[in-house]
Structures are given as structure tokens and as C-alpha cells.
Amino acid sequence: MEIVTLIEQLLYQVSTALYLPVIGGCALLVAYVPLQLGITLFDAWQRRRGHLPEVESFKLRLGQLRHRLKGYPRRLEIEVERLLQAEELELSRRLDRIRFVIKVGPALGLMGTLIPMGISLAALAEGNIPKMAGSMVTAFTATVAGLGAGVLAYLLALSRERWVRADVREMAHAAELALAESGQPLPHHLQTEADDAVAAAA
């Protein structure tokens, strides 16, 4: 029986120690998601004006690559595919900056609910009603913050994934044109590979 009590006390101390990190994480998410919303709105504004920075940067580097490897079609094909894969990886990493909130937000919200509720029950057992009420308020606030961050992050991720697919298709099309103009036969379809890579990353 003493062992069970010791384990319960240990678990209570561990959960209590996580209280501040979890609440702090929820607060950071509440600040981080609006920042990502602002970045997404700015990207949408740029796209509405027809400005695609990632695609334009890729085409610039593709042109430099063609000039540098002129007369080496086989090597050009390899380097173009490598450049395209590097761009796909970078775009996927940028998506990960908002994707992680979709899972981490609700998880932190749940932890931010259960930990204060444990503290609240302990306060109730001691007859400390004000402390119990404060812990309950924190618990429900953490739930709303975590779920709200997750929902907003999901909506942002939907838009960004659609933009990434469009950008990768444009990059793959530019890469195919570059290889076709060099007279190098294409062993496979770059656009299909690019779409599959983005779909797998999503």
C-alpha cells in the first residue's frame, strides 16, 4: 500500500512540475498562430498580385544551372532533379512549421486542462476554494487556447498545402522545359514525381 501511495505522489509531483511548461507552451502557441496567420495573409496577397517568390527563385537558379552545364546534358538532368528535390524538401519544411501546431495544440490544451484539474481537486480537499476556482479557470482556458490554435493551424495548412502543390508543379514544368530544350530525353515525368512527393509529405 505504501508503494502505491509513493507512486501516486510521484506521478502527482511530475504532473505538477509540468504545469508551468504546459501553460507556457499554450501561451506560445497563442502568439505563434496569429504570426503564421499574418504570414499566410501576406503570401495570399503576393499570390493575388501574381508574385511567386519560390518559383521565381527556382527559375533563376535553374537558368544559372543551364548556363553552367551547357554541353553536359546528362549531368544537367541529374542536377536539375536534385535542385527540384531540394526545393520540394524546403517547401515541406515550411509546411511543418504550421503542421506541428495541429497536433501539439490540442495535446497541450488537454494537458493544460488535466493538470490544473488535479491541482484543483487537491485544493478542494484542503478546503481552499479560491485556489480551486483559479485552477479550474486555467484548465478551461488552456483547453480553448489549444483547440483554437489547432483549428486555425489546420485551416492555414490547407491553404499552404494547396499553394505548395501549385508551386511544385510550376517548378517541375520549368525543369522539364529546361531538359527538353537541352535535347536530353526525359526518363520519367518530373511533375508526377513532384506531386507524389508533396502528397506523401502531406
C-alpha positions in Angstrom: 0.0 0.0 0.0 2.9 2.3 0.8 4.3 1.6 -2.7 1.1 2.6 -4.3 0.9 5.8 -2.3 4.5 6.6 -3.2 3.8 6.1 -6.9 0.7 8.3 -6.7 2.7 11.0 -5.1 5.5 10.7 -7.7 3.0 11.0 -10.5 1.4 14.0 -8.9 4.7 15.7 -8.5 5.6 15.0 -12.1 2.3 16.4 -13.4 2.6 19.4 -11.1 6.1 20.1 -12.4 4.8 20.1 -16.0 2.2 22.8 -15.1 4.3 25.8 -16.0 5.9 24.4 -19.2 2.4 23.3 -20.5 0.8 26.6 -19.7 3.8 28.4 -21.2 3.5 26.3 -24.3 -0.1 27.1 -24.7 0.7 30.8 -24.4 3.4 30.5 -27.1 1.0 28.8 -29.4 -1.5 31.6 -28.9 1.2 34.0 -30.0 2.7 31.8 -32.8 -0.5 31.0 -34.7 -1.5 34.7 -35.3 2.0 35.2 -36.6 1.6 32.4 -39.0 -1.8 33.8 -40.0 -0.1 37.1 -40.8 2.5 35.4 -42.9 -0.2 33.4 -44.7 -2.2 36.5 -45.5 0.9 38.2 -46.8 1.6 35.2 -49.1 -2.0 35.3 -50.3 -1.7 39.0 -51.1 1.5 38.3 -53.1 -0.1 35.4 -55.0 -3.1 37.6 -55.8 -0.6 40.0 -57.5 1.0 37.1 -59.4 4.2 37.2 -57.4 5.6 33.7 -56.6 9.0 34.2 -54.8 9.8 30.5 -54.5 9.0 29.7 -58.2 10.9 32.8 -59.4 13.9 31.9 -57.3 13.8 28.3 -58.6 13.7 29.5 -62.2 16.6 31.9 -61.6 18.8 29.1 -60.2 17.6 26.8 -63.0 18.8 29.3 -65.6 22.2 29.6 -63.8 22.4 25.8 -63.8 21.7 25.5 -67.5 24.3 28.1 -68.3 26.9 26.4 -66.1 26.3 22.9 -67.5 25.8 23.8 -71.1 27.1 21.0 -73.3 26.6 18.4 -70.5 23.0 17.3 -70.9 23.3 14.1 -68.7 24.8 16.0 -65.8 22.2 18.8 -66.3 19.4 16.3 -65.9 20.9 15.0 -62.6 21.5 18.4 -61.2 18.0 19.7 -62.2 16.3 16.8 -60.5 18.5 17.4 -57.4 17.5 21.1 -57.4 13.8 20.2 -57.7 14.0 17.7 -54.9 15.8 20.3 -52.7 13.0 22.8 -53.3 10.4 20.2 -52.5 12.1 19.5 -49.2 12.4 23.2 -48.3 8.7 23.7 -49.1 7.8 20.7 -47.0 9.8 22.1 -44.1 8.0 25.3 -44.3 4.7 23.4 -44.1 5.9 21.6 -41.0 6.2 25.0 -39.2 2.4 25.1 -39.1 1.6 21.4 -39.3 3.0 20.6 -35.8 0.5 23.0 -34.2 -2.3 20.9 -35.5 -1.2 18.0 -33.2 0.7 19.8 -30.5 -2.0 22.5 -29.9 -4.8 20.1 -28.8 -2.3 17.9 -26.9 -1.1 20.9 -24.9 -4.7 22.0 -24.4 -5.6 18.7 -22.9 -2.6 18.6 -20.6 -3.3 22.2 -19.6 -6.8 21.0 -18.6 -6.0 17.9 -16.7 -3.0 19.2 -14.7 -4.9 22.2 -13.2 -7.9 20.0 -12.5 -5.6 17.7 -10.4 -4.4 20.8 -8.5 -8.0 22.0 -8.2 -9.1 18.7 -6.6 -6.2 18.8 -4.2 -7.2 22.4 -3.3 -10.8 21.3 -2.8 -9.6 18.5 -0.4 -7.8 21.2 1.6 -10.8 23.5 1.6 -9.1 26.1 -0.4 -12.0 27.2 -2.7 -10.3 30.3 -4.2 -7.3 28.2 -5.4 -9.7 25.6 -6.7 -11.6 28.2 -8.7 -8.5 29.7 -10.2 -7.2 26.3 -11.3 -10.5 25.5 -13.0 -10.4 28.8 -14.9 -6.9 28.0 -16.0 -8.0 24.5 -17.1 -10.8 25.6 -19.3 -8.8 28.5 -20.8 -6.0 26.1 -21.8 -8.5 23.8 -23.5 -9.9 26.7 -25.6 -6.4 28.0 -26.4 -5.1 24.6 -27.5 -8.1 23.6 -29.6 -8.4 27.1 -31.1 -4.7 27.1 -32.1 -5.1 23.6 -33.7 -8.2 24.5 -35.7 -6.7 27.7 -37.0 -3.4 25.9 -37.9 -5.4 23.3 -39.8 -7.1 25.9 -41.9 -3.8 27.6 -42.6 -2.2 24.3 -43.5 -4.9 23.6 -46.1 -4.2 26.8 -47.9 -0.5 26.4 -47.8 -0.5 22.8 -49.0 -2.6 23.9 -52.0 0.0 26.6 -52.7 2.9 24.2 -52.3 1.4 21.8 -54.8 0.9 24.6 -57.3 4.4 25.9 -56.8 6.0 22.4 -57.2 4.0 21.8 -60.4 5.3 25.1 -61.8 8.9 24.2 -60.8 8.6 20.7 -62.3 7.2 22.2 -65.6 10.1 24.6 -65.7 12.6 21.8 -65.1 11.0 19.7 -67.9 11.3 22.6 -70.3 14.9 23.1 -69.4 15.7 19.5 -70.0 13.7 19.4 -73.3 15.5 22.5 -74.6 18.9 20.9 -73.8 17.9 17.9 -76.0 18.1 15.4 -73.1 15.3 12.8 -73.3 13.3 12.6 -70.0 13.5 9.2 -68.3 10.4 9.9 -66.3 7.8 12.6 -65.7 9.1 15.2 -63.2 5.6 16.7 -62.5 4.2 13.3 -61.5 7.1 12.7 -59.1 6.8 16.2 -57.7 3.0 15.8 -57.0 3.6 12.4 -55.4 6.4 13.8 -53.2 4.2 16.6 -51.9 1.2 14.3 -51.4 3.4 11.9 -49.3 4.7 14.8 -47.2 1.2 16.0 -46.5 
